[in-house]
Amino acid sequence: MPTCPNCSSEKTVKNGHIHHGKQRFKCHECGRQFVENPQKIVIDQDKRELIDRLLLEKISLAGIARAAQVSERWLQTGS
């Protein structure tokens, strides 16, 4: 079992899966839920500015997502 990234405890248990199917764990000490090897993709500022310009041109979300290679879900949440 992996150690907790919050408190470094080794008292962790399996706690289901995330929406992509990766195993989720939970720490018994602090209660934090985590994934062993998270993969967060950061979208740089240049791409964000391009997306903002495309949104002002009233291009469809699906078209913008394909052109900018981002997910439609990311576009809709406004992250």
C-alpha positions in Angstrom: 0.0 0.0 0.0 1.2 3.5 -0.7 1.9 6.0 2.0 -0.4 9.0 2.6 0.9 12.2 0.8 -0.6 14.3 3.7 0.7 12.7 6.9 3.1 10.0 5.5 1.2 7.3 7.3 1.3 3.7 6.0 -2.2 2.9 7.3 -4.0 3.2 4.0 -6.7 1.1 2.4 -8.2 0.8 -1.1 -11.2 3.0 -1.5 -12.8 2.4 -4.9 -11.7 3.9 -8.2 -11.8 7.4 -9.8 -13.8 8.0 -13.0 -10.8 7.0 -15.2 -10.5 3.6 -13.4 -7.4 4.4 -11.3 -7.3 2.9 -7.8 -8.2 5.4 -5.0 -6.8 5.0 -1.5 -7.9 6.4 1.9 -5.7 7.1 4.9 -6.9 5.8 8.3 -4.9 8.5 10.2 -6.1 11.7 8.5 -8.9 10.5 6.3 -7.5 11.9 3.1 -8.4 10.2 -0.2 -5.7 10.1 -2.9 -4.5 8.4 -6.0 -1.0 6.9 -6.0 0.4 8.6 -9.2 -1.9 11.6 -10.0 -1.5 13.0 -13.6 -2.6 16.7 -13.6 -2.3 18.4 -16.9 -1.6 22.1 -16.7 -2.8 24.2 -19.7 -0.4 27.1 -20.4 -1.4 30.7 -20.6 -1.0 31.0 -24.4 -3.4 28.2 -25.0 -5.9 29.8 -22.5 -5.7 33.1 -24.4 -6.3 31.3 -27.7 -9.4 29.5 -26.2 -10.7 32.8 -24.9 -10.4 34.4 -28.4 -12.1 31.3 -30.0 -15.0 31.6 -27.5 -15.5 35.2 -28.5 -15.8 34.2 -32.1 -18.8 31.9 -31.1 -17.2 28.7 -32.4 -18.7 25.6 -31.0 -17.3 24.0 -27.8 -16.6 20.7 -29.6 -14.7 22.6 -32.3 -12.6 24.5 -29.8 -11.9 21.4 -27.8 -10.6 19.6 -30.9 -8.5 22.6 -32.2 -6.9 23.4 -28.8 -6.7 19.7 -27.7 -8.5 20.2 -24.4 -11.5 18.4 -23.1 -15.0 19.8 -23.5 -15.5 19.2 -19.8 -12.5 21.5 -19.0 -14.0 24.2 -21.3 -17.4 24.1 -19.6 -16.0 24.3 -16.1 -14.1 27.5 -16.9 -10.9 26.3 -15.3 
